[in-house]
């Protein structure tokens, strides 16, 4: 049944083999580009078979793995625990892989997601030996229909010397028609990306792959492994209220239209909760142009608040995924999935005037944001696509709760321990305590505004003491480096004692 309904091209049917046989094509020292994005639309059968082979035989198989963003346990967990991932890019969320990266066992680099596809096509990371890509179907013409994400897959197919296709029957066939696949030309032949509204379609509903590259077709039958999202808490609800009040103020001032501008939201529970705050707002006729479509976006579609939602991946909780699948034909009229270099394209972000709302690990009183590292040297997940949006958005907003770790940690610090987004790319900082509009403010005014509006009361006296000492140094940006570093050192000492 699968052969006749999902693989509609006879030549592709002749390439069908087991996951074990397909994994046998993968050898030590190869570079693999795998589909998948936070974590959806990633291959599942071949990575599991490969990890099993390595564990059972003790074979040396050390790989450079390129994905769209984070992928599931079958890749980052199983292959990492088998010792197969010696180099990895980009964004990841797996505990085992994170340990390997932070111990130095796995090399990791962290590009902006909107730039990465072009880097792969142009050979910046070396040749790609094999692309392993999940699809829900192969068309009569031999084109691939992506599954729950597009991510890097179109460019991986173009750049790779050989291709392994996983046709996954567990992924809904009705995803066909939801995708808009467009690969921009590389310099000096690049043309404008002609998207001026999130509803615009400029490409094809499928991905192309030369048949002579196809080394194997593998039949799979496993859904994505989505993560549950935490329920909204008081902090995220307060952040959402502050943002809605800010947007209302901006519309009254004429700086935003009544239906705002296209929204972008980062990944995770806080970002999802902040987005859901629009459900109770007076705003309607909204649009969404982002990387990841989470539960909150689906809720806003259901409520008639979103007229269109464009992204590169569906990353839904287990409960919301079931509801999505049951109503997929309705959602196909509203949702568009694109390659990540289009969902994160600076040209498009700037043209449409995106309102970017991303999450900070920590932010400092000067307006710099760290979104990837704990205490400056331990990788958490990565920068993801937040830099693509922060640099080009009409409004660049970062949010975080004002206190963490049971009251022991202030995410607002004197000076961030690692910089992902400089003060030049941050327009608004918001916590559960309040919102700091940093537009048009110099460094001293920014510091004053952030301390007054964003710092938790438990840390305000300490922050005021730091700022008082920093001002004694003078200069355009008064910084007391010794006190700023000691803030982070004290945190490290507390963690080591506990």
Residue pairs with C-beta under 8 A, 6 or more apart in sequence:
2 167
2 169
2 219
3 13
3 16
3 219
5 173
6 136
6 137
6 138
6 167
6 169
6 173
7 13
7 16
7 137
7 138
7 167
7 217
8 137
8 138
8 139
8 140
9 138
9 139
9 140
9 141
9 142
11 142
11 211
12 138
12 142
12 165
12 211
12 214
12 217
13 217
15 165
15 214
15 215
15 216
15 217
16 216
16 217
16 218
16 219
17 216
17 217
17 218
18 49
18 218
19 45
19 46
19 48
19 49
19 218
19 220
20 49
20 53
21 216
22 46
22 49
22 164
22 215
22 216
22 218
23 46
23 47
23 49
23 50
23 53
24 53
25 130
25 162
25 164
25 215
25 216
26 32
26 46
26 50
26 61
26 63
26 130
27 61
28 59
28 60
28 61
28 62
28 63
29 62
29 63
30 63
30 64
30 129
30 130
31 63
31 64
31 66
31 125
31 126
31 127
31 128
31 129
31 130
32 63
32 64
32 65
32 66
32 128
32 129
32 130
32 131
32 132
33 66
33 67
33 120
33 128
33 130
33 131
33 132
33 152
33 155
33 156
33 159
33 160
34 42
34 43
34 47
34 65
34 66
34 67
34 71
34 75
34 131
34 132
34 133
34 156
35 41
35 42
35 43
35 67
35 68
35 131
35 132
35 133
35 134
35 146
35 149
35 151
35 152
35 153
35 156
36 42
36 43
36 67
36 68
36 69
36 70
36 71
36 72
36 75
36 134
36 149
36 151
37 67
37 68
37 69
37 70
37 71
37 149
37 150
37 151
37 152
37 291
37 292
37 312
37 313
37 315
37 340
38 69
38 70
38 91
38 93
38 149
38 267
38 291
38 292
38 313
38 315
39 70
39 71
39 72
39 93
39 224
39 225
39 226
39 227
39 315
40 147
40 148
40 149
40 224
40 226
40 313
40 314
40 315
41 68
41 134
41 146
41 147
41 148
41 149
41 150
41 151
41 153
41 171
41 224
41 313
42 67
42 71
42 72
42 74
42 75
42 134
42 149
42 224
43 74
43 75
43 132
43 133
43 134
43 164
43 166
43 220
44 72
44 74
44 134
44 166
44 168
44 220
44 222
45 166
45 218
45 219
45 220
45 222
46 132
46 164
46 166
46 218
47 74
47 75
47 78
47 79
47 132
48 74
48 78
50 61
50 79
50 84
51 74
51 78
51 79
51 81
51 82
51 84
53 59
53 61
54 61
54 79
54 82
54 83
54 84
55 82
61 84
62 83
62 84
62 86
63 79
63 84
63 85
63 86
63 87
64 86
64 87
64 88
64 125
64 126
65 75
65 79
65 85
65 87
65 88
65 89
66 88
66 89
66 90
66 116
66 120
66 125
66 128
66 152
66 156
67 75
67 89
67 90
67 92
67 151
67 152
68 113
68 149
68 150
68 151
68 152
68 153
68 312
68 313
68 340
69 90
69 91
69 92
69 113
69 151
69 291
69 313
69 340
69 384
69 385
70 76
70 91
70 92
70 93
70 94
70 381
71 92
72 224
72 225
73 94
73 225
74 225
76 85
76 88
76 92
76 93
76 94
76 96
76 97
77 94
77 95
77 96
77 97
79 85
80 94
80 96
80 97
80 100
80 106
81 96
85 97
85 100
85 106
86 105
86 106
86 107
87 106
87 107
87 108
88 97
88 101
88 106
88 107
88 108
89 108
89 109
89 110
89 111
89 116
89 125
90 109
90 110
90 111
90 113
90 116
90 382
90 383
90 384
91 110
91 113
91 381
91 382
91 383
91 384
92 98
92 101
92 108
92 381
92 382
93 381
97 106
98 379
98 380
98 381
100 106
101 108
101 379
102 378
102 379
108 379
108 382
110 372
110 379
110 382
110 383
111 119
112 344
112 383
112 385
112 387
112 388
113 291
113 340
113 341
113 344
113 384
113 385
113 388
114 340
114 341
114 343
114 344
114 345
114 346
114 385
114 388
115 341
115 388
116 152
116 340
116 341
117 152
117 154
117 155
117 183
117 339
117 340
117 341
118 155
118 184
118 186
118 341
119 125
120 128
120 152
120 155
120 156
120 159
121 155
121 158
121 159
121 183
121 186
122 186
123 159
127 159
127 161
128 156
128 159
128 160
128 161
129 160
129 161
129 162
130 160
130 161
130 162
130 163
130 164
130 215
131 153
131 156
131 157
131 159
131 160
131 162
131 163
131 164
132 163
132 164
132 166
133 144
133 153
133 156
133 157
133 163
133 164
133 165
133 166
133 207
134 146
134 147
134 153
134 166
134 168
134 171
134 220
135 144
135 145
135 146
135 147
135 165
135 166
135 167
135 168
135 207
136 145
136 146
136 147
136 167
136 168
136 171
136 172
136 173
136 175
136 176
137 144
137 145
137 167
137 173
137 176
138 144
138 145
138 165
138 167
138 217
139 145
139 206
142 209
142 211
143 204
143 206
143 207
143 208
143 209
144 153
144 157
144 165
144 206
144 207
144 208
144 209
145 175
145 176
145 179
145 205
145 206
145 207
146 153
146 175
146 179
146 181
146 206
146 207
146 337
147 168
147 171
147 175
148 171
148 175
148 224
148 313
148 314
149 312
149 313
149 314
149 337
150 179
150 181
150 207
150 312
150 313
150 337
150 338
150 339
150 340
151 312
151 313
151 339
151 340
152 339
152 340
153 207
153 339
154 181
154 183
154 207
154 208
154 339
155 183
155 339
155 341
157 163
157 207
157 208
157 209
157 213
158 183
160 213
161 213
162 213
162 214
162 215
163 209
163 213
163 214
163 215
164 215
164 216
164 217
164 218
165 209
165 214
165 216
165 217
165 218
166 218
166 219
166 220
167 217
167 218
167 219
167 220
168 220
168 221
168 222
169 219
169 220
169 221
170 220
170 221
170 222
170 223
171 223
171 224
172 325
172 328
174 328
174 329
174 332
175 328
175 332
176 205
177 205
177 332
178 205
178 331
178 332
178 335
178 336
178 337
179 205
179 206
179 336
179 337
179 338
180 201
180 202
180 203
180 204
180 205
180 336
180 337
180 338
180 342
181 203
181 204
181 205
181 206
181 207
181 338
181 339
182 193
182 202
182 203
182 204
182 338
182 339
182 342
183 203
183 339
183 341
184 190
184 191
184 193
184 341
184 342
184 345
185 191
192 347
193 202
193 342
193 345
193 347
193 348
194 200
194 202
195 202
195 342
195 345
195 348
195 351
195 352
196 351
196 352
197 287
197 308
197 352
198 262
198 287
198 288
198 289
198 308
198 309
198 310
198 336
198 352
199 287
199 307
199 308
199 310
199 336
201 336
203 338
223 321
224 321
226 315
226 316
226 317
226 318
226 321
227 317
228 317
228 318
228 319
229 268
229 269
229 272
229 294
229 295
229 317
230 269
230 273
231 273
232 240
232 273
232 276
233 273
234 432
235 270
235 401
235 402
235 403
235 431
235 432
236 269
236 270
236 273
236 274
236 401
236 432
237 273
237 277
238 432
238 433
239 270
239 273
239 274
239 277
239 399
239 401
239 430
239 431
239 432
240 273
240 274
240 276
240 277
240 278
241 277
242 430
242 432
242 434
242 435
243 274
243 277
243 357
243 397
243 399
243 430
243 435
244 277
244 278
244 281
244 283
245 435
246 428
246 430
246 435
246 437
247 256
247 260
247 281
247 283
247 355
248 282
250 256
251 257
251 258
251 260
256 355
258 283
258 285
259 283
259 284
259 285
259 286
259 287
260 283
260 286
260 355
261 352
261 353
261 354
261 355
261 394
261 395
262 287
262 288
262 289
262 352
262 353
262 354
262 355
263 275
263 286
263 287
263 288
263 289
263 290
263 354
263 355
263 357
264 288
264 289
264 290
264 291
264 349
264 354
264 355
264 356
264 357
264 358
264 389
264 393
265 271
265 272
265 274
265 275
265 288
265 290
265 292
265 294
265 296
265 297
265 357
265 358
266 357
266 358
266 359
266 384
266 386
267 291
267 292
267 294
267 315
267 359
267 384
268 359
270 359
270 399
270 400
270 401
271 294
271 296
271 357
271 358
271 359
271 399
272 294
272 295
272 296
273 296
274 296
274 357
274 399
275 294
275 296
275 297
275 300
275 357
276 295
276 296
276 299
276 300
278 286
278 300
278 305
279 299
279 300
279 303
279 305
283 305
284 304
284 305
285 305
285 307
286 300
286 305
286 306
286 307
287 306
287 307
287 308
287 309
287 310
288 297
288 300
288 306
288 308
288 309
288 310
288 311
289 310
289 311
289 343
289 348
289 349
289 352
289 354
290 297
290 309
290 310
290 311
290 343
291 311
291 312
291 313
291 340
291 343
291 344
291 384
291 385
292 311
292 312
292 313
292 314
292 315
293 309
293 311
293 313
293 314
293 315
293 316
293 335
294 315
294 316
295 316
295 317
295 320
297 306
297 309
297 311
298 316
298 320
298 323
298 324
298 331
300 306
300 309
301 309
301 331
301 334
301 335
306 334
307 334
308 334
308 335
308 336
309 334
309 335
309 336
310 335
310 336
310 337
310 338
310 343
311 335
311 336
311 337
311 338
311 343
312 337
312 338
312 339
312 340
312 342
312 343
312 344
313 337
314 321
314 324
314 335
314 337
316 324
324 331
340 385
342 348
343 385
344 385
344 388
344 389
345 388
346 388
346 391
346 392
347 392
349 356
349 388
349 389
349 392
349 393
350 392
350 393
350 394
353 393
353 394
354 389
354 392
354 393
354 394
355 393
355 394
355 395
355 397
356 386
356 389
356 390
356 393
356 395
356 396
356 397
357 397
357 398
357 399
358 371
358 386
358 389
358 390
358 396
358 397
358 398
358 399
359 371
359 386
359 398
359 399
359 400
360 369
360 370
360 371
360 398
360 399
360 400
360 411
360 429
361 370
361 371
361 372
361 373
361 374
361 380
361 400
361 411
362 369
362 370
362 400
362 411
362 412
362 413
362 416
362 417
363 369
363 370
363 398
363 400
363 411
363 412
363 413
363 416
363 426
363 429
363 450
363 454
364 412
364 413
364 414
364 415
364 416
365 412
365 413
365 414
365 446
365 447
365 450
365 451
365 463
365 467
366 415
366 423
366 443
366 446
366 447
366 477
366 479
367 422
367 423
367 426
367 429
367 438
367 443
367 446
367 450
368 415
368 416
368 419
368 421
368 422
368 423
368 426
369 390
369 398
369 416
369 419
369 420
369 421
369 426
369 429
370 376
370 416
370 417
370 418
370 419
370 420
371 383
371 384
371 386
371 398
371 420
371 421
372 379
372 380
372 381
372 382
372 383
372 418
372 420
373 379
373 380
373 417
373 418
374 380
375 417
375 488
375 491
375 492
376 417
376 418
376 488
377 417
377 418
383 420
386 420
386 421
387 420
387 421
387 425
389 396
390 396
390 398
390 421
390 425
390 426
391 425
393 427
395 427
395 428
396 421
396 425
396 426
396 427
396 428
397 427
397 428
397 429
397 430
398 421
398 426
398 428
398 429
398 430
399 429
399 430
399 431
400 411
400 412
400 431
401 411
401 431
401 432
402 410
402 411
402 412
402 431
402 432
402 433
402 454
402 455
402 456
403 409
403 410
403 411
403 456
403 458
403 459
404 410
404 411
407 458
408 494
409 491
410 455
410 456
410 458
410 459
410 463
411 431
412 431
412 450
412 454
412 455
412 456
412 459
412 463
413 484
413 487
413 488
414 463
414 466
414 467
414 470
414 479
414 480
414 483
414 484
414 487
415 479
415 481
415 484
415 485
415 487
417 488
423 438
423 443
423 446
426 438
427 437
427 438
427 439
428 435
428 436
428 437
428 438
428 439
429 435
429 436
429 438
429 450
429 454
430 436
430 454
431 453
431 454
431 455
431 456
433 453
433 454
433 455
433 456
433 457
434 452
434 453
434 454
435 453
435 454
436 446
436 449
436 450
436 452
436 453
436 454
437 449
438 446
438 449
438 450
441 449
442 476
443 476
443 477
443 478
444 471
444 478
447 467
447 478
448 467
451 460
451 463
451 464
451 467
455 463
466 480
466 483
466 484
466 487
467 478
469 480
469 483
470 478
470 479
470 480
470 483
470 484
471 478
472 478
472 480
473 479
473 480
